[in-house]
Each structure stands twice: as structure tokens, then as C-alpha cells.
Amino acid sequence: MATKKAASTKKATVKKPAAAKTTVRTVRADAKPASVKPVTAGASTSGSKVQLPSNIINIVLAELFGTFILTLVALAATQDANALYVGIALALLVVAVGAISGAHVNPAVTFGLWTMRKLKTVLVPIYWIAQFIGAMLAVIVSNWVANSSISLSFSDFAKFDWSVFGVELVATAVFLFGLAAVISRRELSTGARAAGIGASLAIGLVVGGTLLTALKAQDVATYQKQYQANQSSGEKATNPEIPHSAFVKGVTANPAVALAVTDNAENTLDSSSSNDKTNSRFTLEVILGTLVGAALGGNLYLLIAGRRNND
């Protein structure tokens, strides 16, 4: 009898999938997290808002009050000592509020620093609004103290004179050149920086004032020559127009201060005129002259010094 060998049945072995390995990384408690670039004011990222400085209210108040003080000094100072007094006032403001807002107290300074890439774009209109409000408050206080002695008119806002434009441009450029040189020297103390910035403004105003005096002398001489020629002709002719530079009292190098400063009235220059209206110095020639001058002066220093780095 044939013997059947029982067939050995092999159980199919099914391989189990390998268990997923979970690796646990131990992180030191003092390890620094991955660096994330913060969203700076003026920069834009998708889905994120532009962040303003946490002390934006302090910046606004510092610029408003600083421009208020500087404008009052400019209004109260005599023409001869205007440069010295305004320079000293700016030096004190740099010490007082420089650590808060930078003590721009001048829209041209704000614009110049922006072109030098030392100020975020989003802050420029904020600085300007605070500065112009400060200047207007100075006018209001002056009128309140002096029983409305300052009556501003903006009828000559669009008037533009290339000579006056050039004077404001040169004065502001000299100021910003010195300011850029001072703020680039990080080893200077706060007092030294304040003195340097104040001296830069004073020198800029002196240079601008000297140019304006020469311009006035030339324009007045031309006016008198035309006037005498009309008188000697024997014919009844209209008097020549008073040169625009004769109305300008002084250089401002500051659009906010120009808002509060007035020109000479026509009756003070021409005895036959009864027009006593005083126009504000806030004109296109001052605005464009100071802004262009600030950009040229600040960036000229960066070009000469060979520094284009952003602080």
C-alpha cells in the first residue's frame, strides 16, 4: 500500500509593513528660533500690513512741538540775528527730541533723509502733517499774543521766481550737506551732533541771506534805472513792476517756517501804493527750492564720502 506522505502545507507569510520611524529632535532650551525678517514700515508683503513704529504718537508730538518752537523763534528773531537764533533753537531741539523723532522739524529735512534712504516712505507724510500743524499753531499763538498781527494770504502761492528758487535751493543744500556729515559720524556725542546740526542750519541761512542781499541789490538797481528812464522821457508812463525779490524778507530753508513767515507789503516798498496785504512765504519757489536743495545737499555728501549704506 502506497503510503501517502502528508503534503506539508506552508503558511504564506505576509510581510508586515515597516513601522514608520518617528524621529524626535531634542532642541536646547537656549536655542534661537529660525530668523524671520520683520515687515519694515514702507515695505509690503502679500497679506500683511505696513507696520508703523510703536512710538508713532511720540514721533508726531515731537515733530509738532519742535516745529512749533522753531517757527516761533524764526518769527521773533530779527533779520540780522535770525540765522544764529534759529541755529541755536535747532541745536536745543536736537538734544530735546532727537532721540524720539530725529528732530527733523523741517519738511525739507524729512524729504532729504528719505532720498538718502534713511527714512521709511510711510513716515514722510506723517512727519509733514505734524510739522505743518506745528507751524500753524505758532501763527495762531503769535496772533493771539499780538492781537492778530499776522494776516496770511496765499494769493502768490503759484508765483515762481528762478532767482529766489536758487537762493532757497543753495541755502537748504548747504544745510543738508552739513547735517548729513554730522549724522554719519556715529562717534560724536549728542551735544556735538546738536551743535553741528545747528551750525549747519545757521551757515545755510547765512549763505542764502548773502545771496538774497546781492539779488535784491541787483534787482532794485535795475528797477531804479527803469524808473528814472520813464521819468526822464517826459511821457506819462506806468512805473515798472517792483521786483519780486524785493518783497522777500529772508531765506527760510524750511517750508513749514515759510508757511508762517510773510513777505513785505507793497505799501512798505512803494509809498504810492495802498496795498497792505501780506503774502505768506509759502510759495512754489520755496517748496521746490527747499526740497530739491535738501535732496542735492544730502546725497552730495553721500557721493563725496562714498557711503550709500542705509542705517
Backbone hydrogen bonds in HBPLUS format (Angstrom, degrees):
<---DONOR---> <-ACCEPTOR-->    atom                        ^
c    i                          cat <-CA-CA->   ^        H-A-AA   ^      H-
h    n   atom  resd res      DA  || num        DHA   H-A  angle D-A-AA Bond
n    s   type  num  typ     dist DA aas  dist angle  dist       angle   num
A0031-ALA N   A0028-ARG O   3.15 MM   3  5.24 165.9  2.17 107.0 110.3     1
A0043-ALA N   A0040-THR O   2.97 MM   3  5.48 161.0  2.00 129.8 135.5     2
A0048-SER N   A0045-THR O   3.17 MM   3  5.45 162.3  2.21 131.1 128.0     3
A0056-ILE N   A0053-PRO O   3.24 MM   3  5.32 136.7  2.44 122.2 116.6     4
A0058-ASN N   A0055-ASN O   3.03 MM   3  5.26 116.1  2.45 102.0 117.1     5
A0059-ILE N   A0055-ASN O   3.00 MM   4  6.34 151.3  2.08 151.3 160.4     6
A0060-VAL N   A0056-ILE O   3.00 MM   4  6.24 161.5  2.03 149.5 153.3     7
A0061-LEU N   A0057-ILE O   3.02 MM   4  6.24 167.5  2.03 152.6 155.7     8
A0062-ALA N   A0058-ASN O   2.90 MM   4  5.99 155.6  1.95 145.0 152.2     9
A0063-GLU N   A0059-ILE O   2.98 MM   4  6.19 164.5  2.01 154.0 157.3    10
A0064-LEU N   A0060-VAL O   2.91 MM   4  6.01 158.9  1.95 149.5 156.2    11
A0065-PHE N   A0061-LEU O   2.92 MM   4  5.95 172.3  1.93 149.5 152.1    12
A0066-GLY N   A0062-ALA O   2.86 MM   4  5.78 153.2  1.94 139.3 148.2    13
A0067-THR N   A0063-GLU O   2.97 MM   4  5.93 164.6  1.99 142.5 146.5    14
A0068-PHE N   A0064-LEU O   3.03 MM   4  6.14 150.6  2.12 141.9 150.7    15
A0069-ILE N   A0065-PHE O   3.02 MM   4  6.29 158.5  2.06 150.0 153.8    16
A0070-LEU N   A0066-GLY O   2.99 MM   4  6.23 169.4  2.00 152.4 155.4    17
A0071-THR N   A0067-THR O   2.88 MM   4  5.91 159.2  1.92 147.8 153.3    18
A0072-LEU N   A0068-PHE O   3.07 MM   4  6.25 156.9  2.13 144.8 151.0    19
A0073-VAL N   A0069-ILE O   3.04 MM   4  6.33 158.2  2.09 152.8 158.4    20
A0074-ALA N   A0070-LEU O   3.00 MM   4  6.25 157.3  2.05 145.4 151.8    21
A0075-LEU N   A0071-THR O   2.91 MM   4  6.14 148.5  2.01 147.9 156.5    22
A0076-ALA N   A0072-LEU O   2.93 MM   4  6.08 149.2  2.03 145.7 154.1    23
A0077-ALA N   A0073-VAL O   2.85 MM   4  5.81 148.6  1.95 151.7 158.7    24
A0082-ASN N   A0078-THR O   2.90 MM   4  5.54 103.9  2.49 143.4 160.4    25
A0085-TYR N   A0081-ALA O   3.04 MM   4  6.19 178.1  2.04 165.4 165.9    26
A0086-VAL N   A0082-ASN O   2.95 MM   4  5.95 166.4  1.97 153.5 157.9    27
A0087-GLY N   A0083-ALA O   3.01 MM   4  5.96 152.2  2.09 138.7 146.8    28
A0088-ILE N   A0084-LEU O   2.98 MM   4  6.22 157.9  2.03 150.8 156.3    29
A0089-ALA N   A0085-TYR O   2.94 MM   4  6.14 158.6  1.98 147.1 153.5    30
A0090-LEU N   A0086-VAL O   2.97 MM   4  6.18 157.2  2.02 147.2 152.6    31
A0091-ALA N   A0087-GLY O   3.04 MM   4  6.28 153.9  2.11 143.8 150.9    32
A0092-LEU N   A0088-ILE O   3.05 MM   4  6.36 156.1  2.11 150.6 156.1    33
A0093-LEU N   A0089-ALA O   3.02 MM   4  6.27 151.4  2.10 145.1 153.5    34
A0094-VAL N   A0090-LEU O   2.92 MM   4  6.18 147.8  2.02 149.2 157.4    35
A0095-VAL N   A0091-ALA O   3.27 MM   4  6.59 153.6  2.34 142.8 148.7    36
A0096-ALA N   A0092-LEU O   2.94 MM   4  6.16 151.6  2.02 143.8 152.5    37
A0097-VAL N   A0093-LEU O   2.82 MM   4  5.80 174.0  1.83 155.5 156.4    38
A0098-GLY N   A0094-VAL O   2.91 MM   4  4.37 128.3  2.18 118.4 125.0    39
A0100-ILE N   A0097-VAL O   3.05 MM   3  5.21 144.8  2.18 103.1 113.8    40
A0101-SER N   A0097-VAL O   3.10 MM   4  6.30 167.0  2.12 173.7 169.9    41
A0102-GLY N   A0098-GLY O   2.93 MM   4  4.13 127.9  2.21 109.3 121.7    42
A0109-VAL N   A0106-ASN O   3.03 MM   3  5.30 122.6  2.37 105.8 119.7    43
A0110-THR N   A0106-ASN O   3.13 MM   4  6.51 161.8  2.16 157.1 162.1    44
A0111-PHE N   A0107-PRO O   2.98 MM   4  6.18 158.7  2.03 144.5 150.1    45
A0112-GLY N   A0108-ALA O   2.83 MM   4  5.99 158.7  1.87 146.8 153.3    46
A0113-LEU N   A0109-VAL O   2.91 MM   4  6.10 165.2  1.93 156.3 159.0    47
A0114-TRP N   A0110-THR O   3.04 MM   4  6.19 145.7  2.16 139.8 149.6    48
A0115-THR N   A0111-PHE O   2.98 MM   4  6.30 155.2  2.04 151.6 157.2    49
A0116-MET N   A0112-GLY O   3.09 MM   4  6.34 133.1  2.32 136.8 149.7    50
A0118-LYS N   A0113-LEU O   2.88 MM   5  5.25 167.1  1.90 159.8 158.0    51
A0117-ARG N   A0114-TRP O   2.98 MM   3  4.98 158.1  2.02 106.0 110.8    52
A0123-LEU N   A0120-LYS O   3.11 MM   3  5.65 149.6  2.20 112.8 121.2    53
A0124-VAL N   A0121-THR O   3.17 MM   3  5.54 148.8  2.27 109.7 118.0    54
A0127-TYR N   A0123-LEU O   2.93 MM   4  6.14 161.7  1.96 160.7 164.8    55
A0128-TRP N   A0124-VAL O   3.01 MM   4  6.26 166.3  2.03 155.8 159.8    56
A0129-ILE N   A0125-PRO O   2.97 MM   4  6.07 164.6  1.99 147.9 151.4    57
A0130-ALA N   A0126-ILE O   3.20 MM   4  6.36 167.9  2.22 148.2 151.3    58
A0131-GLN N   A0127-TYR O   2.94 MM   4  6.15 158.2  1.99 153.6 160.1    59
A0132-PHE N   A0128-TRP O   2.97 MM   4  6.17 167.7  1.99 158.8 160.8    60
A0133-ILE N   A0129-ILE O   3.04 MM   4  6.14 155.2  2.10 147.6 154.8    61
A0134-GLY N   A0130-ALA O   3.01 MM   4  6.18 154.2  2.08 142.8 149.8    62
A0135-ALA N   A0131-GLN O   3.04 MM   4  6.36 151.4  2.12 145.3 152.6    63
A0136-MET N   A0132-PHE O   3.01 MM   4  6.23 158.4  2.06 146.3 151.6    64
A0137-LEU N   A0133-ILE O   2.92 MM   4  6.16 152.2  2.00 148.7 156.5    65
A0138-ALA N   A0134-GLY O   3.12 MM   4  6.38 144.7  2.25 139.1 148.1    66
A0139-VAL N   A0135-ALA O   3.15 MM   4  6.56 146.7  2.27 142.8 151.3    67
A0140-ILE N   A0136-MET O   2.95 MM   4  6.28 159.0  1.99 150.5 156.1    68
A0141-VAL N   A0137-LEU O   2.91 MM   4  6.11 164.0  1.94 151.6 155.4    69
A0142-SER N   A0138-ALA O   2.95 MM   4  6.07 158.5  1.99 142.8 149.3    70
A0143-ASN N   A0139-VAL O   2.90 MM   4  6.10 158.7  1.95 150.3 155.9    71
A0144-TRP N   A0140-ILE O   2.90 MM   4  6.10 150.1  2.00 144.3 153.2    72
A0145-VAL N   A0141-VAL O   2.92 MM   4  6.14 155.8  1.98 151.5 157.1    73
A0146-ALA N   A0142-SER O   2.88 MM   4  5.92 163.0  1.91 149.0 154.4    74
A0148-SER N   A0143-ASN O   2.52 MM   5  3.92 166.9  1.53 127.3 130.9    75
A0280-SER N   A0153-SER O   2.87 MM 127  5.73 163.6  1.90 155.2 154.9    76
A0157-PHE N   A0154-PHE O   3.25 MM   3  5.26 154.8  2.32 112.0 110.6    77
A0159-LYS N   A0156-ASP O   3.07 MM   3  5.18 153.9  2.14 105.2 113.4    78
A0284-LEU N   A0157-PHE O   2.97 MM 127  6.11 152.8  2.05 168.4 164.3    79
A0165-PHE N   A0161-ASP O   2.90 MM   4  6.08 160.1  1.94 155.9 162.6    80
A0166-GLY N   A0162-TRP O   2.93 MM   4  6.08 152.4  2.01 140.5 147.0    81
A0167-VAL N   A0163-SER O   3.01 MM   4  6.34 149.8  2.11 144.7 152.9    82
A0168-GLU N   A0164-VAL O   3.05 MM   4  6.32 168.0  2.07 156.5 158.0    83
A0169-LEU N   A0165-PHE O   2.95 MM   4  6.11 153.1  2.02 145.4 153.9    84
A0170-VAL N   A0166-GLY O   2.95 MM   4  6.12 166.5  1.97 150.8 153.1    85
A0171-ALA N   A0167-VAL O   3.06 MM   4  6.23 169.2  2.07 152.4 155.6    86
A0172-THR N   A0168-GLU O   3.02 MM   4  6.09 166.0  2.04 148.2 152.1    87
A0173-ALA N   A0169-LEU O   2.89 MM   4  5.97 154.3  1.96 148.4 156.4    88
A0174-VAL N   A0170-VAL O   3.00 MM   4  6.18 160.3  2.03 152.7 156.5    89
A0175-PHE N   A0171-ALA O   3.16 MM   4  6.37 159.0  2.20 142.8 148.7    90
A0176-LEU N   A0172-THR O   2.89 MM   4  6.13 168.4  1.90 155.4 157.6    91
A0177-PHE N   A0173-ALA O   2.91 MM   4  5.98 147.9  2.02 143.9 153.0    92
A0178-GLY N   A0174-VAL O   3.16 MM   4  6.38 163.2  2.19 148.5 151.7    93
A0179-LEU N   A0175-PHE O   2.92 MM   4  6.18 158.2  1.97 149.0 156.1    94
A0180-ALA N   A0176-LEU O   2.86 MM   4  5.88 164.1  1.89 145.5 149.3    95
A0181-ALA N   A0177-PHE O   3.12 MM   4  6.31 150.8  2.21 140.5 148.4    96
A0182-VAL N   A0178-GLY O   3.01 MM   4  6.26 152.8  2.08 148.0 155.0    97
A0183-ILE N   A0179-LEU O   3.00 MM   4  6.24 173.1  2.00 161.5 161.7    98
A0184-SER N   A0180-ALA O   3.23 MM   4  6.16 131.7  2.47 135.0 145.5    99
A0185-ARG N   A0182-VAL O   3.09 MM   3  5.52 155.0  2.15 111.1 118.6   100
A0188-LEU N   A0185-ARG O   3.27 MM   3  5.90 167.4  2.28 115.6 119.4   101
A0193-ARG N   A0189-SER O   2.93 MM   4  6.18 158.2  1.98 151.9 157.9   102
A0194-ALA N   A0190-THR O   2.94 MM   4  6.14 162.7  1.97 150.3 155.1   103
A0195-ALA N   A0191-GLY O   2.96 MM   4  6.14 162.4  1.99 148.0 152.7   104
A0196-GLY N   A0192-ALA O   2.94 MM   4  6.07 156.2  2.00 144.6 151.4   105
A0197-ILE N   A0193-ARG O   2.90 MM   4  6.10 162.1  1.93 155.6 159.7   106
A0198-GLY N   A0194-ALA O   2.94 MM   4  6.06 165.4  1.96 150.8 155.3   107
A0199-ALA N   A0195-ALA O   2.91 MM   4  5.99 155.3  1.97 142.9 150.2   108
A0200-SER N   A0196-GLY O   2.94 MM   4  6.08 145.8  2.06 139.1 148.6   109
A0201-LEU N   A0197-ILE O   3.11 MM   4  6.44 155.1  2.17 148.9 153.9   110
A0202-ALA N   A0198-GLY O   3.05 MM   4  6.31 163.4  2.08 148.5 153.2   111
A0203-ILE N   A0199-ALA O   2.90 MM   4  6.05 162.1  1.93 150.6 155.0   112
A0204-GLY N   A0200-SER O   2.96 MM   4  6.11 157.7  2.01 143.5 150.1   113
A0205-LEU N   A0201-LEU O   2.93 MM   4  6.18 158.5  1.98 153.6 158.8   114
A0206-VAL N   A0202-ALA O   2.95 MM   4  6.18 150.5  2.04 145.0 153.4   115
A0207-VAL N   A0203-ILE O   2.89 MM   4  6.12 165.3  1.91 155.1 158.5   116
A0208-GLY N   A0204-GLY O   2.92 MM   4  6.10 165.4  1.94 148.1 152.7   117
A0209-GLY N   A0205-LEU O   2.77 MM   4  5.82 154.3  1.84 141.3 149.3   118
A0210-THR N   A0206-VAL O   2.92 MM   4  6.09 153.0  1.99 147.2 153.7   119
A0211-LEU N   A0207-VAL O   3.10 MM   4  6.39 160.1  2.15 148.9 153.9   120
A0212-LEU N   A0208-GLY O   2.89 MM   4  6.11 154.6  1.95 148.0 155.6   121
A0213-THR N   A0209-GLY O   2.95 MM   4  6.11 154.8  2.01 145.4 151.5   122
A0214-ALA N   A0210-THR O   3.13 MM   4  6.39 159.5  2.17 146.2 151.2   123
A0215-LEU N   A0211-LEU O   2.92 MM   4  6.14 153.6  1.99 145.5 153.4   124
A0216-LYS N   A0212-LEU O   2.85 MM   4  6.05 161.5  1.88 151.9 156.4   125
A0217-ALA N   A0213-THR O   3.00 MM   4  6.20 162.4  2.03 147.9 152.5   126
A0218-GLN N   A0214-ALA O   3.12 MM   4  6.32 157.2  2.18 145.6 151.0   127
A0219-ASP N   A0215-LEU O   2.95 MM   4  6.17 167.7  1.97 155.2 158.7   128
A0220-VAL N   A0216-LYS O   2.80 MM   4  5.87 165.2  1.83 156.9 161.1   129
A0221-ALA N   A0217-ALA O   3.06 MM   4  6.05 153.9  2.13 137.1 144.5   130
A0222-THR N   A0218-GLN O   3.06 MM   4  6.30 154.7  2.13 145.3 151.9   131
A0223-TYR N   A0219-ASP O   2.93 MM   4  6.16 151.6  2.01 143.5 151.8   132
A0224-GLN N   A0220-VAL O   2.87 MM   4  6.11 163.7  1.90 154.0 157.4   133
A0225-LYS N   A0221-ALA O   3.03 MM   4  6.17 152.0  2.11 142.1 149.8   134
A0226-GLN N   A0222-THR O   3.06 MM   4  6.29 156.5  2.11 145.7 151.3   135
A0227-TYR N   A0223-TYR O   2.88 MM   4  6.09 154.6  1.94 149.2 157.2   136
A0228-GLN N   A0224-GLN O   2.93 MM   4  6.09 164.1  1.96 149.6 152.7   137
A0229-ALA N   A0225-LYS O   3.06 MM   4  6.19 148.6  2.16 138.6 147.5   138
A0230-ASN N   A0226-GLN O   3.03 MM   4  6.27 150.4  2.12 144.6 151.6   139
A0231-GLN N   A0227-TYR O   3.04 MM   4  6.32 151.8  2.12 145.6 153.6   140
A0232-SER N   A0228-GLN O   2.93 MM   4  6.08 154.0  2.00 146.7 153.0   141
A0246-ALA N   A0243-PRO O   3.12 MM   3  5.64 144.9  2.25 109.7 119.0   142
A0247-PHE N   A0244-HIS O   3.08 MM   3  5.68 151.0  2.17 115.0 122.5   143
A0248-VAL N   A0245-SER O   3.17 MM   3  5.32 141.5  2.32 100.7 111.3   144
A0264-ASN N   A0247-PHE O   2.76 MM  17  4.72 169.3  1.77 141.6 145.4   145
A0258-ALA N   A0254-ASN O   2.93 MM   4  6.15 155.8  1.99 152.9 161.0   146
A0259-LEU N   A0255-PRO O   3.12 MM   4  6.30 131.4  2.36 134.7 145.3   147
A0259-LEU N   A0256-ALA O   3.19 MM   3  5.21 134.4  2.41  94.2 106.1   148
A0260-ALA N   A0257-VAL O   2.98 MM   3  5.42 138.6  2.16 108.9 119.5   149
A0261-VAL N   A0257-VAL O   3.01 MM   4  6.26 143.8  2.14 150.0 161.4   150
A0281-ARG N   A0261-VAL O   2.86 MM  20  5.66 154.5  1.92 157.2 152.4   151
A0263-ASP N   A0279-ASN O   2.75 MM  16  5.47 154.1  1.82 161.1 170.0   152
A0268-THR N   A0265-ALA O   3.15 MM   3  5.54 148.9  2.25 106.4 115.4   153
A0269-LEU N   A0266-GLU O   3.08 MM   3  5.36 148.9  2.18 106.3 115.5   154
A0270-ASP N   A0266-GLU O   2.91 MM   4  6.06 152.2  1.99 156.0 165.0   155
A0267-ASN N   A0275-ASN O   3.06 MM   8  5.50 140.7  2.22 158.4 153.0   156
A0273-SER N   A0270-ASP O   3.07 MM   3  5.53 163.3  2.09 114.5 119.9   157
A0283-THR N   A0281-ARG O   2.91 MM   2  5.73 115.9  2.33 114.9  98.0   158
A0286-VAL N   A0283-THR O   3.16 MM   3  5.38 126.0  2.47 100.6 113.5   159
A0287-ILE N   A0283-THR O   2.95 MM   4  6.22 171.6  1.96 159.7 162.2   160
A0288-LEU N   A0284-LEU O   2.90 MM   4  5.86 167.7  1.92 152.6 155.1   161
A0289-GLY N   A0285-GLU O   3.08 MM   4  5.68 144.2  2.21 121.8 132.7   162
A0290-THR N   A0286-VAL O   2.93 MM   4  5.91 166.0  1.95 149.0 152.3   163
A0291-LEU N   A0287-ILE O   3.08 MM   4  6.19 163.0  2.11 149.0 154.2   164
A0292-VAL N   A0288-LEU O   2.95 MM   4  5.89 167.1  1.96 148.1 152.4   165
A0293-GLY N   A0289-GLY O   2.96 MM   4  5.86 153.1  2.04 136.1 144.8   166
A0294-ALA N   A0290-THR O   2.90 MM   4  5.97 150.7  1.98 140.9 148.3   167
A0295-ALA N   A0291-LEU O   3.10 MM   4  6.36 162.5  2.13 149.2 153.2   168
A0296-LEU N   A0292-VAL O   2.95 MM   4  6.16 161.6  1.98 152.2 157.5   169
A0297-GLY N   A0293-GLY O   2.86 MM   4  5.93 169.5  1.87 150.9 154.3   170
A0298-GLY N   A0294-ALA O   3.09 MM   4  6.07 171.9  2.09 149.5 152.0   171
A0299-ASN N   A0295-ALA O   3.18 MM   4  6.05 163.2  2.21 141.5 146.6   172
A0300-LEU N   A0296-LEU O   2.84 MM   4  5.72 139.7  2.00 141.4 152.5   173
A0301-TYR N   A0297-GLY O   3.26 MM   4  6.50 152.2  2.34 143.4 148.7   174
A0302-LEU N   A0298-GLY O   3.29 MM   4  6.65 158.6  2.34 142.2 147.8   175
A0303-LEU N   A0299-ASN O   2.93 MM   4  6.11 149.0  2.02 141.7 149.9   176
A0304-ILE N   A0300-LEU O   2.96 MM   4  6.19 160.0  2.00 148.8 153.7   177
A0305-ALA N   A0301-TYR O   2.77 MM   4  5.90 167.8  1.79 158.3 162.2   178
A0306-GLY N   A0302-LEU O   2.90 MM   4  5.73 120.7  2.26 130.3 143.6   179
A0307-ARG N   A0302-LEU O   3.04 MM   5  5.12 143.5  2.18 141.5 149.3   180
